[in-house]
Amino acid sequence: MLRKALHLDSISLSTQLICLLLFLLSVGLSAAGVATRQMVWGYMLERTDQQLERQASLVISSVSQLSSSDPANHALTEYFLQIRDGSNKIISTPLSPSTHDGAVIWPSLPASGSSASFGFGQPVTVSAQLIKRGSGTLSVQDAASWRVIKLKWVDTENDTSGIAYLGLSLADALDTSSAISRYFILVVFAILIIAMGLGTAVISRTLQPLKKIEKTAAAIAAGDLSQRVPSAPVSTEIGSLSASLNTMLSRIEESFQEEERTNAKMKQFVSDASHELRTPLAVIHGNAELYHMHAGLPVEERIEVAEKSLDNIERSASRMTLLVEDLLSLARMDEGRGVDRNQQVRLDELLLDSAEDLHALDPSRHIRVGELTYKMGGRMLPAQTGNEQASGKKKKQAPVYIPTAEPQFSEGKLSEITLRGDSQRLRQVITNIVGNIHRYTPSDSPVEIALGHVSAQIEPQVVKKLQPQASTTQQMEYAIAMATNPQADPASIHPYAVIRISDHGPGVSEDSLSKLYERFYTADASRARERGGTGLGMAIALSVVKAHSGAIVASTTDGGGLTHTIYLPTQEMSSSGNLNTHEA
């Protein structure tokens, strides 16, 4: 309510901060000024009281002389002294200061014969009383209050006693306090002006990142998601806000980019699926028309045409069935469904079953199974020349040692490796790879199926994001080599199962290696249709492996052919042997 009443919401933050700063400074300096003035005033009163008390003893001992003397003969012109008898009647006023213009000002005291309300020996403040007007105008100091002390005097010689009033004007104290007040007012105004200037500069500089954030937000609202807030030290509030905003903006941009990629993939997927379905549908439609075109032929010829048409329709329908099943599998996995990772999977048994299936399809093919190990070694990167130094000479950097892990195949019994995953889906991955070997390589070309278990210094979440390209193999082999470093953090090392299936067929070109796992991609489209391929087998394999937080990559086999390498994380990896790594 107060903010609305003061219309604070319509005032900029910098203006509010500056006004608040000036208000707090004004209050603080005013309080300091008042406190200082009161301290000085108290000090001046105390000093005046001390002066009165020092003069009091002198007055009491000299009452008889002072009362009978001429006031003009006394030098204590700053003091006021009035002597009264025991009945409070005025005897004389021997001391009476006057102003420069002849005005006579006394402290306000009771009339002659009347007693004062204050006691003896305790100085009190009383107002001033004009007794005689001078030639000029009275000033504030002339009208200043008085400090008066009430004394009791006794004259033993004359056996008399009475009361004396000794006073001292507070004009000096008032003048000092006024001077201090004026000084403080000037200082306060100067400080406020300086504070307003410095505060405006500091607040404007401090809030400059907020203005940049505002401009960045406006640019982002206009559609430029690549904009970022300028960074600042995270120890400051602005820096912490900037870091949080940049993190949020990066995630938003990634989300939009991911959505765009997903939409693009979906459009491409629908386009490719429509294209692939068009061919068998065209075959079915064409054969149906062909049958109707030969309706006028003799019965025997018409039956022969019908049988050929039905065979073609059946083959096209079978291809459509496979294509639709593969499309359904991919769609489910894209939605995060269709993979049950709560099963215990024996990878060695799965690979042996696939080897037997391939042998049944190609009895003449030589199939070898065995263990995959890694030979640890390293290589030196040559020294490089760095940037020029101040002396003009280029600094030569020292050679860098890069650890390496070289895979090696040893024919023999497969190690027993168990992991949690979807047995049916993992079997489908191996079946798709083995099926491609059966379809696209000569029946007499050899095949090696290897299984190993290693430790690698890389997180499964990172492995899941690796793309099926050559750099993935290099990164995984480097991570395997780094895991053998004695100084490696044990928490950063994770177990992985490695499946390696190599053939020695015609292989594919280097350009096609990274495209093998794309949907509907075939290195030879005509040959794929002839042999029943849908172009989705490797895409399904990639999706299944990613669903298991793994990675898959294709490479060229030594001597020619195609090799598929699969990396699968195993949190609790059981095996029949020790870790299969050894030093070079």
C-alpha positions in Angstrom: 0.0 0.0 0.0 2.8 2.4 0.9 4.6 1.7 -2.4 1.5 2.4 -4.3 0.7 5.5 -2.4 4.3 6.8 -3.0 4.2 5.6 -6.6 7.5 3.8 -6.0 6.8 1.2 -8.7 7.1 3.9 -11.3 10.5 5.1 -10.1 13.7 3.5 -11.4 15.7 1.3 -9.1 18.8 3.5 -9.4 16.8 6.6 -8.4 15.3 4.7 -5.4 18.7 3.6 -4.3 20.2 7.1 -4.5 17.2 8.6 -2.6 17.5 5.9 0.0 21.3 6.6 0.3 20.8 10.3 0.7 18.0 9.8 3.2 20.1 7.5 5.4 23.1 9.8 5.2 20.9 12.8 6.1 19.5 11.0 9.1 22.8 9.7 10.2 24.7 13.0 9.8 21.8 14.9 11.4 21.9 12.5 14.4 25.6 12.9 14.6 25.3 16.7 14.4 22.6 16.9 17.1 24.7 14.5 19.4 27.8 16.6 18.8 26.0 19.9 19.5 24.6 18.4 22.7 28.0 17.2 23.8 29.5 20.7 23.2 26.6 22.4 25.0 27.0 20.1 27.9 30.7 20.8 28.0 30.2 24.5 27.9 27.6 24.3 30.7 30.0 22.3 32.8 32.8 24.8 32.2 30.5 27.7 33.1 29.4 25.9 36.3 33.1 25.4 37.2 33.8 29.1 36.7 30.8 30.0 38.9 31.9 27.6 41.6 35.5 28.9 41.6 34.2 32.5 41.9 31.6 31.6 44.6 34.2 31.2 47.4 35.7 34.5 46.5 32.3 36.2 46.5 31.3 34.7 49.9 34.5 35.9 51.5 34.2 39.4 50.1 30.5 40.2 50.4 31.0 43.2 52.7 33.5 44.8 50.4 31.6 44.1 47.2 28.3 45.4 48.6 29.8 48.7 49.6 32.0 49.3 46.5 31.3 51.1 43.3 30.4 48.6 40.5 32.6 50.5 38.1 35.7 49.6 40.0 35.3 45.8 39.5 37.0 44.0 36.6 34.7 41.0 36.7 32.4 42.5 34.1 31.4 39.1 32.6 29.8 38.1 35.9 26.5 39.2 37.5 26.4 39.5 41.3 23.4 40.5 43.4 23.6 40.6 47.2 20.5 40.3 49.3 19.8 40.3 53.0 18.2 37.5 55.0 14.8 38.7 54.0 15.7 38.4 50.2 15.7 42.2 49.9 18.2 43.5 47.4 21.1 45.2 49.1 23.2 45.9 46.0 24.2 44.6 42.6 27.9 45.2 42.5 28.6 43.2 39.3 26.5 43.8 36.2 27.9 43.2 32.7 26.7 45.4 29.9 26.8 45.1 26.1 28.9 47.1 23.7 26.0 49.5 23.0 25.2 50.2 26.7 22.3 47.8 27.1 22.1 46.2 30.6 20.9 42.6 30.7 20.5 40.6 33.9 19.3 37.1 34.6 15.7 36.8 35.6 15.6 36.6 39.4 12.8 36.9 42.0 11.8 40.4 42.9 13.2 42.0 46.0 11.8 40.3 49.1 10.9 37.1 47.2 12.8 33.8 47.5 14.1 31.8 44.5 12.6 28.3 44.0 16.0 26.6 43.5 18.4 25.6 46.2 21.9 26.7 47.3 25.1 25.8 45.7 23.6 24.2 42.5 23.9 26.2 39.3 20.6 26.6 37.3 19.7 28.1 34.0 17.4 31.1 33.9 16.3 33.4 31.2 17.7 36.9 30.4 15.9 40.1 31.5 16.5 43.4 29.8 17.1 46.1 32.4 18.3 48.9 30.2 18.0 49.2 26.4 21.0 50.3 24.5 21.5 52.2 21.3 21.5 49.2 19.1 19.4 46.1 18.4 19.7 43.1 20.7 21.3 40.0 19.2 20.6 36.4 19.9 23.7 36.2 22.1 22.5 39.2 24.1 19.2 37.4 24.8 21.1 34.2 25.8 20.1 32.5 29.1 22.2 32.7 32.2 23.7 30.2 34.5 23.1 31.3 38.1 24.2 29.9 41.5 22.5 30.8 44.8 24.9 31.4 47.6 24.5 32.0 51.4 26.8 34.5 52.9 27.6 35.4 56.5 29.4 38.5 57.8 30.8 37.6 61.2 32.2 41.1 61.8 28.8 42.8 61.4 26.8 39.7 62.5 24.8 39.8 59.3 23.9 37.2 56.7 22.0 36.9 53.5 21.8 35.5 50.0 23.9 36.2 46.9 23.1 35.4 43.3 26.2 34.9 41.1 25.5 34.5 37.4 27.4 34.1 34.1 25.8 34.5 30.6 25.6 31.5 28.3 26.2 33.7 25.3 29.6 32.1 24.6 28.2 28.6 24.9 25.3 29.6 22.6 27.7 31.1 20.1 29.9 28.0 20.1 26.9 25.7 19.6 25.5 27.9 16.8 28.9 27.9 15.1 29.0 24.1 15.3 25.5 23.8 14.0 26.3 26.0 11.0 29.5 24.0 10.4 27.6 20.7 10.5 24.9 22.0 8.1 27.6 23.0 5.6 29.4 19.7 6.0 26.2 17.7 5.7 25.2 19.5 2.5 28.7 19.0 1.1 28.7 15.3 2.0 25.2 14.8 0.5 26.3 16.5 -2.7 29.4 14.3 -2.9 27.5 11.2 -1.9 24.9 11.9 -4.6 27.6 12.2 -7.2 29.6 9.2 -6.1 26.5 7.2 -5.4 25.0 7.9 -8.8 28.3 6.8 -10.5 28.7 3.7 -8.3 25.1 2.6 -8.5 25.0 3.2 -12.3 28.2 1.2 -12.7 26.9 -1.6 -10.4 23.5 -1.7 -12.2 25.1 -1.6 -15.6 25.1 -5.5 -15.8 21.4 -5.4 -15.1 20.9 -3.1 -18.0 22.9 -5.5 -20.2 20.8 -8.3 -18.8 17.7 -6.3 -19.9 19.1 -5.8 -23.4 20.0 -9.5 -23.6 16.5 -10.5 -22.5 15.1 -8.2 -25.1 17.3 -9.8 -27.8 16.3 -13.3 -26.6 12.6 -12.3 -26.7 13.2 -11.2 -30.3 14.4 -14.8 -31.1 18.2 -14.7 -30.7 18.8 -17.5 -28.3 22.6 -17.3 -28.7 22.8 -14.1 -26.6 24.4 -14.4 -23.2 24.7 -12.1 -20.2 28.2 -10.6 -19.7 30.0 -12.5 -17.0 31.0 -11.0 -13.7 32.8 -12.3 -10.5 30.5 -14.9 -9.0 31.3 -13.6 -5.6 29.0 -10.7 -6.4 25.2 -10.8 -6.6 25.3 -9.6 -10.2 27.9 -12.2 -11.1 25.9 -15.0 -9.4 22.8 -13.9 -11.2 24.6 -13.7 -14.5 26.1 -17.2 -14.1 22.6 -18.6 -13.3 21.0 -16.8 -16.2 23.7 -18.0 -18.6 23.2 -21.5 -17.4 19.5 -21.2 -17.8 19.9 -19.6 -21.3 22.3 -22.4 -22.4 19.8 -25.0 -21.3 16.9 -23.2 -23.0 19.0 -22.9 -26.2 19.9 -26.5 -26.1 16.3 -27.4 -25.5 15.2 -25.4 -28.5 18.0 -26.8 -30.6 17.2 -30.3 -29.5 13.5 -29.6 -30.4 14.5 -28.3 -33.8 16.8 -31.4 -34.4 14.0 -33.6 -33.2 11.5 -31.9 -35.6 14.0 -32.1 -38.4 14.6 -35.8 -37.7 10.9 -36.4 -37.5 10.2 -34.7 -40.8 13.1 -36.7 -42.4 11.8 -39.8 -40.7 8.3 -39.4 -42.1 9.7 -38.5 -45.5 12.0 -41.6 -45.6 9.3 -43.8 -44.2 6.8 -42.6 -46.9 9.5 -43.2 -49.5 10.3 -46.7 -48.3 6.6 -47.6 -48.0 5.8 -46.2 -51.5 7.9 -48.9 -53.3 6.1 -52.0 -51.9 2.8 -50.3 -52.2 3.6 -49.5 -55.8 4.6 -53.1 -56.4 1.3 -54.4 -54.9 -0.7 -51.9 -56.9 1.2 -52.7 -60.1 0.7 -56.4 -59.8 -3.0 -56.0 -59.1 -3.3 -53.9 -62.2 -1.2 -56.5 -64.1 -3.7 -59.2 -63.1 -6.7 -57.2 -64.2 -4.9 -56.3 -67.5 -4.7 -60.1 -68.3 -8.3 -60.8 -67.4 -9.0 -61.7 -71.1 -6.3 -64.3 -71.4 -7.0 -68.0 -71.4 -7.5 -69.6 -68.0 -4.1 -71.3 -67.9 -2.2 -68.1 -68.8 -4.3 -66.1 -66.4 -3.5 -68.5 -63.5 0.2 -68.2 -64.3 0.1 -64.4 -64.3 -1.9 -64.5 -61.0 0.7 -66.7 -59.3 3.5 -64.4 -60.3 1.5 -61.3 -59.2 0.7 -63.0 -55.8 4.4 -63.9 -55.3 5.4 -60.3 -55.9 2.6 -59.0 -53.6 3.6 -61.4 -50.9 7.2 -60.3 -51.0 6.2 -56.6 -50.9 3.8 -57.3 -48.0 6.6 -59.1 -46.1 8.9 -56.1 -46.7 6.2 -53.7 -45.5 5.7 -55.8 -42.4 9.4 -55.7 -41.5 9.5 -52.0 -42.2 6.5 -51.2 -40.0 7.9 -53.4 -37.2 11.2 -51.6 -37.3 9.5 -48.2 -37.5 7.4 -49.1 -34.4 10.5 -50.2 -32.5 12.3 -46.9 -33.3 9.2 -44.8 -32.4 8.9 -46.5 -29.0 12.6 -46.1 -28.2 12.5 -42.4 -29.2 9.7 -42.0 -26.6 11.9 -43.7 -24.0 9.8 -46.9 -24.1 10.4 -50.4 -25.4 13.6 -51.1 -23.4 13.5 -53.0 -20.1 16.9 -52.7 -18.3 15.9 -54.7 -15.3 17.0 -58.0 -16.7 20.3 -59.9 -16.1 22.0 -60.4 -19.5 24.8 -62.8 -20.1 26.7 -61.1 -23.0 28.9 -64.2 -23.6 25.9 -66.4 -24.1 24.3 -63.8 -26.3 27.4 -63.6 -28.6 27.7 -67.4 -28.7 24.1 -67.8 -29.8 24.7 -65.2 -32.6 27.8 -67.0 -33.7 25.8 -70.3 -34.0 23.1 -68.5 -35.9 25.6 -67.1 -38.4 27.2 -70.5 -38.8 23.8 -72.1 -39.5 23.2 -69.5 -42.2 26.7 -69.8 -43.7 28.1 -73.3 -42.8 31.3 -72.6 -44.9 32.1 -69.3 -43.0 35.0 -69.4 -40.6 33.9 -67.8 -37.3 36.3 -67.2 -34.5 35.3 -66.1 -31.0 37.6 -64.9 -28.3 38.7 -62.4 -25.7 39.3 -58.7 -26.4 42.1 -57.2 -24.4 43.9 -53.9 -24.5 47.7 -53.4 -24.8 48.7 -50.3 -22.8 51.3 -48.0 -24.3 51.8 -44.4 -25.3 53.1 -42.0 -27.9 54.9 -38.7 -27.8 53.4 -35.6 -29.4 56.3 -33.6 -31.0 57.3 -30.4 -29.4 55.5 -27.3 -30.6 56.5 -23.7 -30.9 54.4 -21.4 -28.8 53.7 -17.6 -29.0 56.4 -15.0 -29.1 57.6 -13.7 -25.7 58.5 -10.1 -24.8 62.1 -10.8 -25.9 60.9 -11.6 -29.4 61.8 -15.3 -29.2 59.3 -18.0 -29.5 58.9 -20.4 -26.6 59.3 -24.1 -27.5 56.9 -26.3 -25.6 58.0 -29.7 -24.3 56.8 -32.9 -26.0 53.6 -34.4 -24.5 53.1 -38.1 -23.7 49.7 -39.5 -24.7 48.7 -42.8 -23.2 47.2 -45.3 -25.6 45.2 -48.6 -25.4 45.5 -50.9 -28.4 42.7 -53.6 -28.8 43.9 -57.1 -29.3 42.0 -60.3 -30.2 42.8 -63.6 -28.6 40.8 -66.6 -29.9 39.4 -68.8 -27.1 36.6 -69.0 -24.6 34.5 -65.9 -24.0 34.7 -64.3 -20.6 31.5 -64.5 -18.6 30.1 -61.0 -18.4 26.7 -60.1 -16.9 25.1 -56.7 -16.9 21.6 -55.3 -16.3 19.8 -54.6 -19.5 17.2 -55.7 -22.0 18.2 -59.2 -23.2 15.8 -59.2 -26.2 16.9 -55.7 -27.4 20.6 -56.4 -27.0 20.2 -59.7 -28.9 18.5 -57.7 -31.6 21.6 -55.4 -31.9 23.9 -58.4 -32.4 21.4 -60.1 -34.7 21.2 -57.0 -36.9 25.0 -56.8 -37.2 25.3 -60.6 -37.9 22.4 -60.4 -40.4 24.2 -57.6 -42.3 27.4 -59.8 -42.4 25.3 -62.7 -43.8 23.6 -60.5 -46.4 26.5 -58.3 -47.6 29.7 -60.3 -47.3 30.8 -63.4 -49.1 29.9 -66.6 -47.3 33.5 -67.7 -47.1 34.9 -64.5 -45.5 36.0 -65.0 -41.9 34.4 -63.2 -38.9 35.8 -62.5 -35.4 33.5 -62.0 -32.4 35.3 -60.7 -29.3 34.2 -59.8 -25.8 36.2 -57.9 -23.2 35.7 -56.1 -19.9 37.7 -53.0 -19.1 37.8 -50.0 -16.8 37.7 -46.5 -18.3 38.0 -43.0 -16.8 34.8 -41.7 -18.4 31.2 -41.3 -17.1 28.4 -43.4 -18.7 26.4 -40.2 -19.2 29.3 -39.0 -21.4 29.6 -42.2 -23.3 25.9 -42.1 -24.0 26.3 -38.8 -25.8 29.2 -40.0 -28.0 28.5 -40.1 -31.7 29.2 -43.1 -33.9 32.4 -41.7 -35.5 36.1 -42.4 -35.4 36.7 -39.9 -32.5 34.6 -42.1 -30.2 37.0 -45.0 -30.6 39.9 -42.7 -29.8 38.2 -41.2 -26.8 37.2 -44.5 -25.3 40.7 -46.0 -25.9 42.2 -42.9 -24.2 39.8 -43.3 -21.3 40.8 -47.0 -20.9 44.5 -46.1 -20.9 43.9 -43.3 -18.3 42.2 -45.7 -16.0 45.5 -47.5 -15.4 47.1 -44.3 -14.1 47.8 -44.9 -10.3 47.0 -41.3 -9.7 43.5 -41.5 -11.2 40.6 -40.8 -9.0 38.8 -44.2 -8.3 35.4 -42.4 -8.3 36.0 -41.4 -12.0 36.7 -44.9 -13.2 33.8 -47.1 -14.4 33.6 -50.7 -15.7 32.6 -51.3 -19.3 31.9 -54.4 -21.5 33.3 -54.1 -25.0 31.8 -56.1 -27.9 33.8 -56.2 -31.2 32.4 -57.9 -34.3 34.7 -57.8 -37.4 34.2 -59.1 -40.9 36.5 -59.3 -43.8 34.0 -58.5 -46.6 34.0 -55.6 -49.0 33.4 -53.1 -46.2 32.2 -49.5 -46.8 33.8 -46.3 -47.8 35.2 -43.9 -45.1 32.5 -41.4 -45.8 29.8 -44.1 -45.1 31.2 -45.3 -41.8 29.6 -42.5 -39.7 26.3 -42.8 -41.7 25.7 -46.5 -41.1 23.6 -45.8 -38.1 21.4 -43.2 -39.7 17.8 -44.2 -40.4 17.1 -45.6 -43.9 20.8 -45.3 -44.8 22.2 -48.0 -47.0 25.6 -47.9 -48.7 24.0 -49.7 -51.8 20.2 -49.1 -51.8 19.5 -51.5 -54.7 21.5 -54.3 -53.1 19.7 -53.7 -49.8 16.3 -54.1 -51.4 17.4 -57.3 -53.2 18.5 -58.8 -49.9 15.6 -57.7 -47.8 17.1 -54.8 -45.9 15.0 -52.0 -44.6 17.8 -49.5 -43.8 16.7 -49.4 -40.1 18.7 -52.2 -38.6 21.7 -50.2 -37.6 19.5 -47.3 -36.5 17.8 -49.6 -34.1 21.1 -50.9 -32.9 22.2 -47.4 -32.1 19.0 -46.6 -30.2 19.2 -49.7 -28.1 22.9 -49.1 -27.2 22.1 -45.5 -26.3 19.2 -46.7 -24.1 21.8 -48.7 -22.2 24.0 -45.6 -21.8 26.5 -47.1 -24.2 28.1 -46.2 -27.5 28.6 -48.0 -30.9 31.0 -47.1 -33.7 31.9 -48.6 -37.0 35.5 -48.8 -38.3 37.4 -50.4 -41.1 38.9 -53.9 -40.3 42.6 -54.3 -40.7 43.1 -55.9 -44.1 39.6 -54.8 -45.3 36.1 -55.3 -44.0 33.8 -53.7 -41.4 34.1 -53.7 -37.6 31.4 -52.8 -35.1 32.6 -51.9 -31.6 30.0 -51.6 -28.7 30.8 -50.1 -25.3 28.3 -50.9 -22.5 28.6 -49.7 -18.9 28.4 -52.4 -16.2 28.0 -51.1 -12.7 28.4 -54.6 -11.2 30.5 -56.5 -13.7 31.0 -60.2 -13.1 33.6 -62.0 -15.1 35.6 -65.2 -15.1 38.9 -63.4 -15.0 40.7 -60.3 -14.0 40.8 -56.9 -15.8 42.0 -57.6 -19.3 44.7 -54.9 -19.6 48.4 -55.2 -19.6 51.4 -52.9 -20.0 53.2 -52.6 -23.3 
